[in-house]
Amino acid sequence: MAKKPPFKVEGMTVDQIIRLGDDELSRMNARDLSRALRTVSLAANKRIRRLEKKAEKTTNKMGDIQYVDISGQGIDFEALYAVDGKKFGLGRGKHDRGDIYKEFARVRNFMNAGSSTITGAIELRKKRERQLFGATREEMFEGVSPAERELMESNMKEMMSDIYSEYHRWREEYAIEGGYTKEKGRRVLKMFGRRVMNKGMSPEEARDDISDYYDLEYERKERKRRRYEE
């Protein structure tokens, strides 16, 4: 019986496999692509388990799944939300090359996301705090007593969770209408932060106020467009 040739990814690191271009992947047969998928899936699932160990899985008041940081490190669990509780890999059974490639693309996106690592997830949290509040919790709480810091961090985490929940609802609404861009998203996060922190609005009130703002902006543009056409 003829010996099977070695896998094309034999001896390659996970990082090297992830960086393979689509042209190289397209030249692989199903056997080689399946081995590549298995290798990167094992690494990705380890990252998921590391993140899960830092989180308590709950549901918020809207009934949505929520991951609460229990590590004290200030971790943003965007990567866990993105995978929606699904581990990587196709499992047993027969899968065609298209199935394998689709799953490989899913795991590659996860591995390339900075927040899939603990360090990257902390950096994402800091970035979002700067977007919302203009500073990270480390910067805001410098010189505060441990007891005060614990209370302030608890309030801040709850506030951020509520703000992002309302922000995602706003984003879904405007994405459907074709009015969402990344630049507008960054601007709206700052608008949420100012309304909640400076004006004392609840996240729900902030979302309504921001929606009203963009509705009025749209009406102004429409009036200007109609005057131009007349």
N, C-alpha and C positions, 0 to 999 in steps of 0.2 A: 504493500500500500504506500502510495506516494506521500511523502511528508509535506504538510502544509507550509507554505512560505511564512516567514515572520510577519507580524503585523507592521504596517507602515509607521505606526506611532510607537513601536517598540523602542524603549530607551529614552523617550521624550518626556520632559517634565509636563506637569499640568499647564504651566504658564506657556510653554512652547506650543502645546496643542491648542490652547485657547486662541493663540495669535495666528494660527493657520488661516490663510486667506480662503475665500470661497472658491477660487480657482483650484487650489490644492485639495480642498474637501470634495470638490466635484469629480476629481479623478479617483477618489477612493471608492472601492466597492462596498457593499453593505456590511461585509464582515469587518473590514478595517474601520469603517465609520462607527460601527457598533462598539468596537473596542475603545475608540476615542471617546465615545459617549460614556461608556462605563467608567473610564479613568477620571474624566472631569466630574461626573456625577458623584462619585465617591468623595471627591474633594469638596464639592458644593454642599453635599448633605452634612459634611462635618461642620461647615460654616453655619448652616442652619441650626444644628444642634448647639453650637457655641452661643448663638444668639438666643435660642430658646431657654438656655440655662440662666440667662440674665433677665428673663421676662416672666411675668405672670399673665396668663391669658384670661381675659375677662370680656364682658360686653358693656358698652356704654349705655347711657340712658335712651339712645335711639335704637338699641338692639344690635349695633354693629360690633364686630370683633375688635377688641382692643388689647394691645400688649403694654403692660405696665412695667417700667424699669424697676427691678428689685436689687440692682447691683450698686446703686449709689453713684455710678459713673456718669450718668446722664447720656443714655444710649437712645438713639432714634431708630425705631424698628421698621423703617420704610422697606427694607429688604424683605422682612417677614411678611408684611402686608402684600408685597408684590407677588410672592410665590403662593399666597392664599392657602397656606397650610399643606401644600403639595411638595413632597420630596421629588428629587430628580431621578430619572431612569424610567425605562419602559417596562421593566419586570419581565416575567416569563411570557411565553407565547410567541407567535410569529408576527413579525413587523416588517413592513417593506421599507425600502430605503428612504422614502419620503417621510415616514413616521420617525425614523431615526434622526434624519437631518433636522426636522422640526423641533425635536426634543433637544438636540445638540444646540440649536440656536437659542432655545429658552435658557438652558444652563449657562451658555456663554454670556448672555445678557446679564444674568445674575452675577456671575463671577467678575464681570467688568464693572459692575456697580460698586462704587466706593463704599456704600453703606452695608455691603455684604460681609465686611470685617468689623470687628469690635472697634478698632481704631477709626476706621472710616465712618462708622455709625455715630461715634462721638463727635467727629468733625462735622458731620451733617447736622447734628443737633445744634452745635455752636453756630453754624452758618444760618440756620433758621432762626435762632434767637436773635442774631444780629439783624436779620431781615425784619423781624417783628418788633424788637425792643431797642435796637441800636447797640446792644452789647450782650455778651454772654453772661450766664449766671455767675461764672467765676469772677468776671469783671464787676458785675453789679453788687455782689455780696462780699467783696473784699473788705475785711475789717469787721464784718458782722459776727456776732457770737454764734457758736455752734447751734444753740437752741433756736435762735432767730433764723439762722440760715436754713435749718430743717423745715421750719414752718413756711418760709418764703419760697423755698424750692418746691414744696408740696403744692402751694398755691399756683406757682408758676407752671408746673407740669400740667395741672388740671386746666389752667387757662389756655396753655398751648394746645392741649388735646381738643378743647372745645373750639378754639379758633380754627384749627386745621380741619375739624369736622365741618364747620360752616364754610370755610374756604373751599373745600372740595365740593360742597353742594353748589356754591356760587360758580365754581369752575365748570362743573357739569352743565349747568344751565347755559353759560356763555359759550362753551365748546359746541353744544348742540346748535346754538344760533350762529355759529361761525365767527364769533367775536372774540375768541380767546387766543392770546399769544403768550409766549413765555415772558416777554417784557411786561405785558399787562399783568401777568400773574405775579411777578415780583413787585410791581407797583401796588397791586391790591393787597398783598401781604403787609406792606408798610401802612396802607390805609387801615387795615384791621388793627394793627398794633397801635396806631395813634388813637383810634376811636375807643379801643378797650382801655389802654393805659392812661391816655390824657383826658378823654372825655367821659370815662366811666361807663361806657356802653357795655352791654352783655354781647357775647359773640353773635347771638341771633340778631340783636338790634343793629350791630355793625354790618352784618350781611345785608339786612334790609336797607340800611342807609346807603351802602355801596351800590346795591342794585338800583336804588332810586337815582343815585348820582349818574350811573351809566345810562339809565333810561332817559334822563334829561339831556345828557350829552348826545345821545342818538337822535332825540327830537330836535335839538339845535342843529345838528348836521343835516337832518332831513329838511328843515325849514330853509337852511342856507342853500341846499341843493336845488330845492324847488324855485327859490328866488333866482338862482343862476339860470335855470332852464326857461324861466318866463321871458 
